[in-house]
Amino acid sequence: TAYEISACLVGSEMCIRDRLKYEKQKSSAPDENTQIQNLGKQFPKLTREELTNAYRKFRQFDIDGTGQLERNEFEQLIQVLVPSLSPSLIPRLVDIYFEKYDVDHSGGLGINEILMAYSEIFGNERRQLALILSPDFKALGWTVDQIVDALKSFETDLDGDGTIDRDEFYQLKDELIKSNSLKQLLVDKANNKTPIKASHILESISKPITSTGSAVPIFKKFLDADDIKDTLEIFEQLKSACGVTSHLDTYQKIRDNTQTDIKSVVLWKLLDVKKNGPEYKTPGIEKAKILVVGCGPAGLRVAIECACLGAKVVSIEKRDSYSRHNLLHVWPSSIRDLKNVGAKFFYGQFCVGGINHIAIRRLQVLLLKVALILGVKVLCPVGYAGQGDKQGNYWRAKVSGNVSDPDDLLYDTIIGADGEGSGVGNEFGFERKIFQGGQAIGVTGNFVNQGTKEENKLKEFGLLAVYNQGFFSELHSKFKIDLENLVYYRGETHYFVMTVKRKSLLELGIAKQEAASLPELLKGSNLDKSKLLQMVRSVANHVGLPADRPFAKDSHGNDDVSIFDFSQKKQAELPFKKPGPLVLLVGDSLKEPFWPLGTGANRAILAALDAAWTVKRYYSEPNLPFEKLLEAQRKFYQILSISSPNDVHDNYGLHTIDPRTRYKGMTHTKFA
């Protein structure tokens, strides 16, 4: 074997004898199935899949075949299992586990000890941090459970002034541990029982704020910008004031010139932690030129990740305004993901007080600002018009709109984030599956939210006719409106979304006449818009919205009400391909959403992270056969395409661009 050959090369007969002894022991040991069954009796809370993966991962890292993981082997296992953990903390974690579980001082951990450590590595963030901090509290006699209690009490003081919240606190844990300040803060809290201000945390890890130059007022204007065009114009002024010369120094120069207050310190610390994460080290990506088509949530999110990887990223957007008021339901994993890139800094009301939604336009603007800060160049209004000709190692995309520097259109990787009917997907021949359901007619409506007491009394809800027959019967009897479901969110607007029955459209006169197909029925020429508006208003008034609330306006100045057919949905067969350049799809370009379930933006974020992982592997592993890369990612795509909040691990602090850290079923956290 390779083991015996290496042993011979170093002249170590002992290694060969140890190996032969191990092989003899292995031959008499129970088979894998029996061993897993035995482990199941000792660890009943772990599933068979988890036990199987743990056993196999243990065997993989037991390089010398001794039946135990030595320190160096266990350290390698930790690096694989927890890629988001700072490399500086890994030796500390290894020391903690060996002191706790290597009770016989053999210098190794067996499979049973590894499984006991499992729940602590992948428990909630509070316990994980308590474990890492435990050596600092040893002299005080604190147990891990006592540290957990102290952290729990500590968390209740966070976010009192909106400066930093629990998620941001745990995202900055490495900085707090390095500064040696967290121990004293926890002790003070435990002894004095007095609230800890968020500013105390930040002061312990931050240098004095010194930014006072001409960039400061421009940065404030940048933060206040409310649309794509204004944001881009002010950002050009900001780059000039900060002395930015290229995408390579954009982040550092803006960071150094805009630390104006405690809240901005939080932003830069969060982005520092993200940019410097070990998962973003990508040798070989320096010459990459990535073109992202579309600046919706999916396009901007993947642009941010590719910029963190170190690539030159250019994003193009055919619109010059963000105007969609519709509120997106945000999964817990997406909330944490967006907080990690500074969402709360750019929009202070982001998912506070139990709110789990955000207006599409608001999400787009905040992600646009993050992308620009990280060095992404955004061109608008510029539309994608074709692959273009090859020039050396790159292609030059064809576009509509004015581009001052044609070299901005050079790419060797292109990412389609241009929505349903993706031009990129069509151009590069992505085959699509079609999922045909029953007839489904969606209607959305947005009303101006004036924030009155009467409006604030309205409670958000989601109702299905099959479970709430009384409500829907009353609605039908009063207004002749026949709905299958109804959802209401209160945010920047009062947002109503409903599925209306075809028969009801005809009875109400919204559809002027019957048609052979649903698309024909919903043609603009066959719809009475005034009656559609009246239906939506009747529904809103029925649930308590004041009758005098006007509709919000869309980008064309019209009342923001839409009707559409979502009976059929399409999904790309593959998430990426390589017909020349590397071509990836994300968001609605990859899989059209089933909007009543609120899956679109959340799956878009997951797809953006998956795409970034593909890009990383493509450039950093040049000898990896493309078929193997595709096969690996196809497994994750299968989970993504049917994903719900329950399909991702709830220890969101461990999530990275590596899909195995996020998806259940094939994750690092299951030793896969």
NUFITOR-646830 format. One line per 5 residues: for each residue x, y, z of C-alpha. Coordinates in steps of 0.02 Angstrom, whole numbers, plus 50000, padded with zeros to 5 digits. Layout:
// residues N
X,Y,Z | ...
//
This chain:
// residues 672
50000,50000,50000 | 50049,50183,49989 | 50066,50181,50178 | 50193,50038,50172 | 50290,50116,50028
50307,50280,50121 | 50361,50184,50276 | 50498,50096,50178 | 50558,50260,50105 | 50589,50331,50278
50663,50168,50338 | 50532,50141,50470 | 50503,49956,50496 | 50400,50001,50650 | 50270,50085,50539
50251,49925,50438 | 50234,49819,50595 | 50103,49940,50664 | 50009,49934,50499 | 50012,49743,50493
49952,49738,50674 | 49809,49857,50630 | 49761,49754,50477 | 49753,49599,50588 | 49643,49690,50713
49533,49756,50573 | 49508,49584,50499 | 49438,49522,50664 | 49335,49680,50699 | 49147,49687,50665
49097,49744,50491 | 49041,49923,50459 | 48856,49885,50474 | 48879,49801,50643 | 48989,49941,50709
48861,50072,50657 | 48723,49974,50742 | 48826,49969,50902 | 48859,50156,50891 | 48673,50184,50869
48640,50105,51038 | 48765,50222,51121 | 48708,50379,51027 | 48520,50360,51002 | 48496,50544,50957
48601,50527,50799 | 48520,50459,50641 | 48590,50310,50550 | 48644,50425,50409 | 48740,50535,50531
48821,50384,50613 | 48869,50310,50445 | 48945,50471,50383 | 49034,50498,50549 | 49107,50324,50545
49168,50341,50367 | 49239,50515,50396 | 49330,50448,50549 | 49405,50308,50445 | 49457,50432,50311
49552,50543,50432 | 49627,50399,50529 | 49775,50410,50411 | 49891,50294,50507 | 49754,50166,50537
49772,50159,50726 | 49586,50171,50764 | 49613,50341,50843 | 49633,50518,50776 | 49794,50597,50834
49805,50786,50857 | 49858,50825,50680 | 49724,50710,50609 | 49589,50784,50719 | 49644,50960,50670
49622,50914,50486 | 49449,50847,50525 | 49400,51010,50612 | 49461,51112,50463 | 49349,51011,50348
49199,51005,50465 | 49201,51189,50514 | 49272,51286,50365 | 49199,51448,50433 | 49301,51435,50594
49450,51552,50600 | 49613,51454,50576 | 49682,51539,50731 | 49545,51459,50838 | 49567,51281,50775
49718,51238,50886 | 49620,51305,51035 | 49472,51193,50993 | 49586,51042,50971 | 49666,51075,51141
49494,51086,51222 | 49435,50921,51150 | 49592,50825,51192 | 49590,50889,51370 | 49406,50844,51387
49399,50676,51298 | 49576,50604,51295 | 49556,50550,51476 | 49681,50408,51463 | 49812,50526,51386
49838,50408,51241 | 49863,50554,51122 | 49712,50507,51016 | 49523,50511,51006 | 49420,50360,50957
49256,50358,50861 | 49154,50367,51023 | 49246,50524,51079 | 49224,50602,50907 | 49036,50572,50916
49027,50649,51090 | 49115,50803,51023 | 48997,50808,50875 | 48850,50888,50965 | 48960,51023,51039
49043,51070,50874 | 48877,51081,50786 | 48762,51135,50926 | 48696,51311,50933 | 48818,51455,50918
48802,51500,51101 | 48866,51332,51160 | 49001,51326,51028 | 49066,51496,51084 | 49055,51444,51267
49162,51293,51227 | 49293,51399,51139 | 49296,51521,51285 | 49306,51386,51420 | 49497,51393,51443
49484,51579,51483 | 49363,51542,51625 | 49453,51391,51696 | 49538,51491,51832 | 49369,51561,51885
49298,51386,51900 | 49163,51417,51771 | 49092,51267,51680 | 49038,51271,51497 | 48857,51275,51556
48892,51428,51664 | 48971,51516,51516 | 48818,51470,51412 | 48706,51550,51544 | 48814,51706,51548
48805,51722,51358 | 48617,51696,51362 | 48599,51838,51488 | 48721,51943,51389 | 48619,51924,51229
48466,52004,51307 | 48560,52170,51317 | 48606,52172,51134 | 48521,52280,51004 | 48449,52400,51132
48508,52547,51028 | 48502,52459,50860 | 48692,52457,50848 | 48725,52271,50853 | 48612,52121,50872
48635,51940,50921 | 48675,51877,50746 | 48804,52014,50718 | 48880,51981,50889 | 48911,51798,50846
48975,51844,50674 | 49108,51950,50761 | 49153,51817,50890 | 49328,51788,50820 | 49369,51973,50842
49303,51971,51020 | 49402,51817,51067 | 49562,51888,50993 | 49540,52051,51089 | 49525,51955,51254
49384,52074,51300 | 49235,51957,51298 | 49287,51869,51457 | 49289,52032,51556 | 49123,52088,51483
49041,51924,51532 | 49115,51928,51707 | 49058,52107,51733 | 48885,52062,51675 | 48877,51911,51791
48944,52006,51942 | 48858,52173,51923 | 48698,52118,51837 | 48704,52282,51742 | 48662,52297,51557
48807,52291,51435 | 48796,52422,51300 | 48833,52370,51122 | 48960,52511,51115 | 49062,52421,51249
49079,52271,51134 | 49131,52375,50985 | 49252,52483,51082 | 49342,52326,51136 | 49380,52273,50958
49390,52438,50865 | 49520,52572,50843 | 49469,52752,50875 | 49362,52826,50738 | 49465,52951,50639
49380,52970,50469 | 49345,53156,50447 | 49389,53191,50264 | 49283,53243,50116 | 49224,53062,50091
49121,53065,50252 | 48975,53175,50193 | 48974,53087,50025 | 48966,52918,50113 | 48813,52980,50210
48731,53031,50046 | 48774,52859,49977 | 48687,52777,50124 | 48531,52884,50096 | 48520,52847,49909
48357,52759,49873 | 48370,52695,49694 | 48495,52620,49575 | 48533,52776,49473 | 48562,52890,49623
48665,52758,49710 | 48782,52736,49562 | 48805,52923,49536 | 48848,52956,49718 | 48962,52805,49724
49069,52877,49584 | 49090,53034,49691 | 49135,52925,49841 | 49268,52830,49744 | 49346,52993,49688
49348,53064,49865 | 49428,52904,49932 | 49560,52892,49794 | 49498,52726,49724 | 49595,52672,49570
49527,52497,49531 | 49417,52358,49596 | 49567,52293,49692 | 49578,52441,49811 | 49394,52493,49816
49352,52407,49979 | 49505,52456,50078 | 49506,52639,50028 | 49321,52665,50060 | 49336,52572,50224
49481,52680,50282 | 49393,52842,50241 | 49216,52814,50303 | 49223,52753,50484 | 49114,52892,50549
49024,52815,50698 | 48998,52656,50797 | 48870,52588,50672 | 48991,52605,50526 | 49120,52512,50630
48998,52366,50641 | 48978,52367,50451 | 49164,52362,50417 | 49197,52231,50550 | 49060,52119,50477
49128,52139,50301 | 49307,52112,50362 | 49254,51947,50440 | 49167,51896,50280 | 49303,51947,50158
49440,51867,50260 | 49349,51701,50284 | 49459,51551,50242 | 49331,51491,50113 | 49370,51640,50001
49552,51599,49973 | 49549,51555,49788 | 49717,51538,49700 | 49701,51556,49512 | 49555,51677,49513
49661,51834,49492 | 49640,51836,49303 | 49456,51790,49305 | 49332,51912,49229 | 49154,51876,49283
49004,51956,49201 | 48840,51949,49298 | 48684,51984,49195 | 48548,52058,49305 | 48552,52159,49466
48407,52083,49559 | 48433,51997,49728 | 48510,51840,49650 | 48628,51934,49533 | 48690,52054,49666
48710,51916,49795 | 48818,51810,49679 | 48917,51964,49625 | 48958,51999,49808 | 49022,51821,49834
49128,51821,49676 | 49205,51987,49727 | 49249,51910,49897 | 49334,51768,49803 | 49449,51897,49722
49381,51902,49544 | 49350,52057,49440 | 49160,52066,49432 | 49053,52173,49317 | 48862,52171,49333
48745,52240,49201 | 48563,52290,49227 | 48441,52342,49092 | 48335,52445,49212 | 48385,52611,49289
48259,52604,49430 | 48204,52483,49567 | 48016,52498,49591 | 47946,52331,49651 | 47856,52355,49817
47810,52172,49840 | 47867,52104,50008 | 47979,51951,50009 | 47963,51822,50146 | 48138,51792,50216
48191,51625,50289 | 48294,51624,50451 | 48448,51567,50354 | 48427,51711,50232 | 48406,51836,50374
48573,51783,50445 | 48655,51782,50274 | 48599,51960,50238 | 48648,52023,50411 | 48821,51952,50380
48843,52072,50233 | 48780,52223,50332 | 48595,52226,50288 | 48547,52310,50451 | 48672,52449,50424
48596,52495,50257 | 48417,52467,50313 | 48393,52483,50500 | 48219,52403,50498 | 48281,52243,50418
48192,52097,50501 | 48177,52175,50674 | 48045,52133,50804 | 47998,51967,50728 | 47969,52039,50554
48029,51917,50421 | 48001,52009,50258 | 48073,52152,50156 | 48019,52248,50001 | 48106,52186,49844
48166,52360,49798 | 48237,52387,49973 | 48333,52224,49965 | 48400,52267,49792 | 48462,52438,49847
48552,52373,50002 | 48635,52230,49906 | 48686,52352,49769 | 48777,52459,49897 | 48868,52309,49971
48920,52250,49797 | 48989,52421,49751 | 49088,52434,49913 | 49166,52263,49879 | 49226,52319,49707
49089,52259,49590 | 49066,52374,49440 | 48883,52400,49397 | 48828,52462,49225 | 48651,52522,49192
48544,52538,49094 | 48637,52404,48997 | 48550,52249,48931 | 48624,52083,48877 | 48615,52054,48690
48725,51902,48658 | 48882,51801,48694 | 48993,51903,48579 | 49158,51857,48499 | 49307,51775,48581
49460,51885,48608 | 49608,51789,48675 | 49556,51699,48833 | 49396,51800,48851 | 49233,51840,48763
49163,52015,48739 | 48975,52019,48772 | 48855,52110,48656 | 48744,52233,48748 | 48615,52367,48723
48654,52534,48805 | 48809,52641,48822 | 48969,52569,48898 | 49116,52689,48912 | 49249,52553,48927
49219,52404,48810 | 49341,52300,48912 | 49212,52297,49052 | 49116,52175,48943 | 49258,52046,48934
49222,51885,49027 | 49276,51704,49045 | 49131,51667,49164 | 48955,51731,49139 | 48814,51715,49265
48634,51731,49210 | 48527,51818,49341 | 48409,51897,49216 | 48248,51816,49276 | 48117,51707,49197
48149,51678,49012 | 48334,51711,49043 | 48425,51778,48890 | 48586,51700,48953 | 48501,51532,48978
48425,51538,48805 | 48586,51597,48723 | 48689,51454,48793 | 48558,51319,48766 | 48507,51272,48943
48372,51139,48932 | 48224,51163,49048 | 48099,51051,49136 | 47919,51111,49135 | 47811,51082,49288
47627,51098,49247 | 47506,51117,49391 | 47322,51158,49399 | 47260,51328,49347 | 47331,51459,49463
47297,51645,49446 | 47395,51760,49561 | 47351,51938,49608 | 47459,52059,49708 | 47418,52232,49772
47515,52364,49868 | 47437,52506,49967 | 47527,52656,50041 | 47569,52628,50225 | 47547,52793,50318
47593,52714,50485 | 47436,52768,50578 | 47377,52682,50737 | 47232,52608,50642 | 47348,52532,50512
47470,52468,50642 | 47331,52368,50723 | 47323,52256,50570 | 47404,52088,50601 | 47496,51993,50465
47418,51829,50413 | 47415,51689,50286 | 47251,51599,50254 | 47202,51447,50152 | 47021,51424,50099
47022,51239,50144 | 47061,51281,50327 | 46968,51447,50342 | 46804,51415,50256 | 46706,51539,50359
46816,51687,50312 | 46817,51647,50127 | 46630,51609,50122 | 46595,51779,50199 | 46710,51863,50072
46618,51777,49930 | 46446,51813,49997 | 46487,51998,50024 | 46587,52037,49868 | 46568,51884,49753
46756,51862,49769 | 46812,51680,49767 | 46991,51654,49827 | 47096,51499,49862 | 47214,51587,49981
47260,51759,50047 | 47421,51827,50125 | 47448,51998,50204 | 47614,52079,50255 | 47636,52251,50329
47798,52339,50287 | 47839,52492,50184 | 47674,52454,50100 | 47521,52352,50143 | 47552,52201,50033
47414,52081,49984 | 47440,51924,49881 | 47301,51804,49834 | 47252,51665,49716 | 47086,51700,49632
46976,51573,49544 | 46948,51589,49357 | 46760,51586,49377 | 46768,51733,49496 | 46863,51840,49369
46722,51813,49244 | 46582,51841,49369 | 46660,52004,49429 | 46688,52064,49251 | 46876,52077,49276
46897,51958,49129 | 46786,52029,48993 | 46755,51862,48908 | 46803,51679,48922 | 46955,51620,48825
47026,51456,48765 | 47181,51468,48874 | 47233,51555,49034 | 47364,51666,48948 | 47229,51727,48829
47108,51755,48973 | 47236,51866,49062 | 47286,51968,48910 | 47283,52154,48946 | 47151,52183,48813
47036,52058,48898 | 47051,52134,49073 | 46954,52275,49153 | 47089,52353,49263 | 46967,52461,49361
46869,52307,49417 | 47031,52219,49463 | 47078,52367,49572 | 46906,52363,49652 | 46923,52178,49694
47092,52204,49779 | 47025,52355,49875 | 46872,52256,49932 | 46984,52117,50000 | 47096,52244,50089
46948,52335,50166 | 46869,52171,50220 | 47020,52130,50330 | 47026,52304,50407 | 47132,52418,50296
47060,52594,50303 | 46957,52629,50147 | 47048,52791,50107 | 47220,52713,50086 | 47281,52742,49908
47371,52612,49805 | 47561,52627,49796 | 47627,52671,49622 | 47732,52559,49511 | 47878,52616,49401
47757,52681,49270 | 47656,52783,49394 | 47510,52662,49390 | 47419,52585,49538 | 47528,52440,49596
47414,52292,49563 | 47464,52141,49457 | 47379,51984,49393 | 47473,51837,49320 | 47469,51652,49279
47583,51540,49382 | 47510,51373,49330 | 47671,51324,49242 | 47848,51338,49307 | 48014,51302,49223
48178,51241,49294 | 48347,51223,49210 | 48408,51043,49197 | 48584,51095,49251 | 48646,51238,49360
48795,51272,49247 | 48886,51215,49091 | 49042,51254,48991 | 49009,51278,48805 | 49163,51390,48799
49155,51509,48945 | 49091,51446,49112 | 48904,51486,49115 | 48798,51480,49272 | 48618,51521,49310
48549,51586,49476 | 48383,51646,49544 | 48229,51642,49433 | 48341,51608,49282 | 48384,51441,49362
48216,51396,49437 | 48056,51496,49425 | 47980,51517,49599 | 47814,51460,49666 | 47777,51630,49739
47640,51586,49867 | 47771,51489,49966 | 47895,51633,49966 | 48034,51524,49898 | 48102,51638,49762
48223,51756,49849 | 48276,51626,49977 | 48321,51495,49848 | 48404,51636,49749 | 48522,51668,49895
48562,51483,49912 | 48590,51470,49724 | 48705,51621,49728 | 48811,51539,49864 | 48813,51375,49767
48868,51466,49610 | 49010,51552,49704 | 49068,51381,49766 | 49069,51318,49586 | 49170,51470,49532
49294,51442,49674 | 49322,51259,49630 | 49330,51295,49443 | 49474,51418,49462 | 49566,51344,49611
49561,51162,49553 | 49613,51173,49369 | 49647,50986,49359 | 49474,50939,49420 | 49378,50861,49273
49229,50969,49231 | 49113,50818,49235 | 49160,50785,49417 | 49129,50966,49463 | 48959,50959,49380
48914,50794,49461 | 48958,50860,49635 | 48855,51018,49613 | 48708,50925,49536 | 48677,50840,49704
48663,51008,49790 | 48552,51074,49651 | 48430,50932,49684 | 48412,50991,49863 | 48404,51175,49814
48264,51146,49689 | 48145,51080,49824 | 48219,51171,49973 | 48121,51244,50118 | 48183,51320,50283
48190,51143,50353 | 48316,51086,50222 | 48458,51195,50287 | 48550,51174,50451 | 48491,51291,50586
48665,51333,50649 | 48674,51475,50525 | 48841,51535,50591 | 48923,51384,50509 | 48853,51420,50336
48978,51464,50199 | 48981,51457,50010 | 49019,51272,50026 | 48849,51188,50003 | 48894,51050,50125
48890,51176,50267 | 48711,51226,50227 | 48608,51082,50158 | 48548,50938,50264 | 48581,50765,50197
48754,50795,50125 | 48845,50912,50240 | 49005,50937,50336 | 48899,50937,50490 | 48854,50758,50451
49035,50713,50415 | 48990,50692,50229
//
